[in-house]
Amino acid sequence: MTEKIKTYNPSFALNKRLRITNDFVKKHLPTGSSILDLGPPNVMSERLKSEGFDVRNAVSPDLDLDFSCVQSLKTDAFTSFEVFEHLVNPFPLLRSIEAPVLIASVPLRLWFSSAFRGASVEDPFDYHYHEFEPWQFRLLLEKAGWNIEDEVMWTAHKKIPLGIRPLLRTVFPRYMLVKASRSQGGVK
């Protein structure tokens, strides 16, 4: 059975996120690198394939309970683009990654907005259990055995906003993207 790729309506914020992520991956990984991407095939993994990367997707029905899909597969890098916020506890999964390089993005907590909860009650994966503050994501990665070597944060605004919250979104970063390598001592 062929995996269905989740499609999104194109928007300024999505296109900006894809462009920044694509440029960041190309900055840190040579073309042709093997990548294990967390989650089902998606717009970003398809884009990386078209850029010449060897991308495989790691899928599990519930990554909180079964993350064996990230173990024992030798790749140059592991990527996770906005997946960790959907996990109740991303720490064990982060510890079990065997790739030497991690490139991951998360949405950042906005003090003036609640965490995202999707409209579909049938899809509990559409909930954000975490929207990280930058210090929280850095600490999580450090405790899981990763050294952050590069990071970038950005806003998701596009034009002159109408209203207080849209105005605040032009000032406060909404996304954080990091490149990390294994700490001395490696996995476990």
C-alpha positions as CSV (number, residue, x, y, z in Angstrom):
1,M,0.0,0.0,0.0
2,T,1.4,3.4,-1.0
3,E,1.8,6.0,1.8
4,K,-0.4,9.0,1.2
5,I,1.5,12.3,1.4
6,K,-0.3,14.9,3.5
7,T,-0.8,18.0,1.4
8,Y,-1.3,21.5,2.6
9,N,-2.8,24.6,1.1
10,P,0.2,26.7,0.1
11,S,0.6,29.7,2.3
12,F,3.3,32.3,2.9
13,A,4.2,30.8,6.3
14,L,4.5,27.3,5.0
15,N,6.6,28.3,2.0
16,K,8.9,30.4,4.2
17,R,9.3,27.4,6.6
18,L,10.1,25.0,3.7
19,R,12.6,27.4,2.2
20,I,14.4,28.1,5.5
21,T,14.4,24.4,6.4
22,N,15.7,23.3,2.9
23,D,18.5,25.9,3.0
24,F,19.5,24.9,6.5
25,V,19.7,21.2,5.6
26,K,21.7,22.0,2.5
27,K,24.1,24.1,4.6
28,H,24.8,21.3,7.0
29,L,24.6,18.1,4.9
30,P,26.3,17.3,1.5
31,T,24.0,16.3,-1.3
32,G,23.5,12.6,-1.4
33,S,23.6,12.2,2.4
34,S,21.3,9.5,3.8
35,I,18.6,10.9,6.0
36,L,16.0,9.2,8.3
37,D,13.1,11.6,8.5
38,L,10.7,11.2,11.4
39,G,7.1,10.8,10.3
40,P,5.3,9.8,7.1
41,P,6.3,11.1,3.7
42,N,5.6,14.8,3.6
43,V,6.3,18.0,1.6
44,M,9.7,18.5,3.2
45,S,11.0,14.9,2.7
46,E,9.9,15.0,-0.9
47,R,11.6,18.3,-1.4
48,L,14.9,16.9,0.1
49,K,14.6,13.9,-2.2
50,S,14.3,16.2,-5.2
51,E,17.4,18.0,-4.0
52,G,19.4,14.7,-4.2
53,F,19.2,13.5,-0.6
54,D,18.5,9.8,0.1
55,V,15.5,10.2,2.4
56,R,13.7,7.3,4.2
57,N,10.8,8.0,6.5
58,A,10.4,6.5,10.0
59,V,6.8,5.8,10.8
60,S,5.1,4.3,13.8
61,P,1.5,4.2,14.9
62,D,2.4,5.8,18.2
63,L,5.9,7.2,18.6
64,D,5.5,7.6,22.4
65,L,5.1,3.9,22.8
66,D,7.1,2.5,19.9
67,F,10.0,4.3,18.4
68,S,11.9,1.2,17.2
69,C,11.6,2.7,13.6
70,V,14.5,5.1,14.5
71,Q,16.8,2.5,15.8
72,S,19.4,0.2,14.0
73,L,19.2,2.1,10.7
74,K,22.6,3.6,9.8
75,T,22.1,7.0,8.2
76,D,24.2,10.2,8.0
77,A,21.5,12.3,9.7
78,F,18.2,12.2,11.4
79,T,15.6,14.9,10.7
80,S,12.4,15.8,12.5
81,F,10.4,18.7,11.2
82,E,7.7,19.7,13.7
83,V,7.1,16.3,15.2
84,F,8.5,16.4,18.7
85,E,5.7,18.7,19.9
86,H,3.2,15.9,19.1
87,L,4.9,13.5,21.5
88,V,4.0,13.3,25.2
89,N,7.6,12.6,26.0
90,P,10.2,13.1,23.2
91,F,13.2,12.3,25.4
92,P,13.4,8.5,25.0
93,L,13.1,8.8,21.2
94,L,15.8,11.5,21.1
95,R,18.1,9.2,23.2
96,S,17.6,6.3,20.9
97,I,18.5,8.0,17.6
98,E,21.7,6.4,16.3
99,A,22.5,8.9,13.5
100,P,25.5,11.2,14.3
101,V,23.6,14.3,13.2
102,L,20.2,15.7,14.1
103,I,18.4,18.4,12.3
104,A,15.1,19.3,13.9
105,S,12.5,22.0,14.0
106,V,9.8,22.8,16.6
107,P,7.1,25.5,16.9
108,L,7.9,27.9,19.7
109,R,5.5,28.8,22.5
110,L,3.9,32.2,22.1
111,W,3.0,33.6,25.5
112,F,-0.1,35.3,24.0
113,S,-1.5,32.1,22.3
114,S,-2.6,28.6,23.5
115,A,-0.9,25.4,22.3
116,F,-2.3,24.1,19.0
117,R,-5.1,21.6,19.2
118,G,-6.4,20.3,15.9
119,A,-10.0,20.3,15.0
120,S,-10.1,16.5,14.5
121,V,-11.0,14.6,17.7
122,E,-10.3,11.4,15.9
123,D,-6.6,12.3,15.3
124,P,-4.9,12.7,18.6
125,F,-1.6,13.2,16.7
126,D,-3.0,16.6,15.6
127,Y,-2.4,17.9,19.2
128,H,0.6,19.8,20.4
129,Y,1.6,18.5,23.9
130,H,4.5,20.9,23.8
131,E,5.2,24.2,22.2
132,F,8.7,24.8,23.4
133,E,10.5,27.9,24.6
134,P,14.0,28.0,23.1
135,W,15.7,27.2,26.4
136,Q,13.4,24.1,26.9
137,F,14.2,22.6,23.5
138,R,18.0,23.3,24.0
139,L,17.8,21.6,27.5
140,L,15.9,18.6,26.1
141,L,18.5,18.1,23.4
142,E,21.4,18.5,25.8
143,K,19.9,16.0,28.3
144,A,19.2,13.6,25.5
145,G,22.9,13.6,24.5
146,W,23.0,16.2,21.7
147,N,25.3,19.3,21.3
148,I,23.6,22.1,19.3
149,E,26.0,23.5,16.7
150,D,23.7,25.8,14.9
151,E,20.2,27.2,15.3
152,V,17.9,29.6,13.6
153,M,14.6,31.1,14.7
154,W,12.0,33.0,12.6
155,T,8.6,34.5,12.6
156,A,5.7,33.5,10.4
157,H,4.3,36.9,9.5
158,K,3.9,38.1,6.0
159,K,2.3,41.5,5.8
160,I,1.2,44.5,7.9
161,P,-0.9,42.8,10.5
162,L,-4.3,43.9,11.7
163,G,-4.8,43.4,15.5
164,I,-2.7,42.9,18.5
165,R,-1.9,39.2,18.3
166,P,-1.0,39.3,14.6
167,L,1.2,42.3,15.4
168,L,3.0,40.3,18.1
169,R,3.5,37.5,15.7
170,T,5.7,39.8,13.6
171,V,8.0,40.3,16.6
172,F,8.2,36.9,18.4
173,P,9.8,34.0,16.6
174,R,7.4,31.1,15.9
175,Y,9.8,28.4,14.8
176,M,13.2,27.1,15.9
177,L,15.5,24.9,13.8
178,V,18.7,23.3,15.1
179,K,21.6,21.2,13.9
180,A,23.1,19.0,16.6
181,S,25.7,16.3,16.9
182,R,26.0,13.5,19.5
183,S,27.7,14.5,22.7
184,Q,30.9,12.7,23.8
185,G,29.9,9.2,24.7
186,G,27.2,8.8,22.1
187,V,23.9,7.0,22.4
188,K,22.7,5.6,25.8
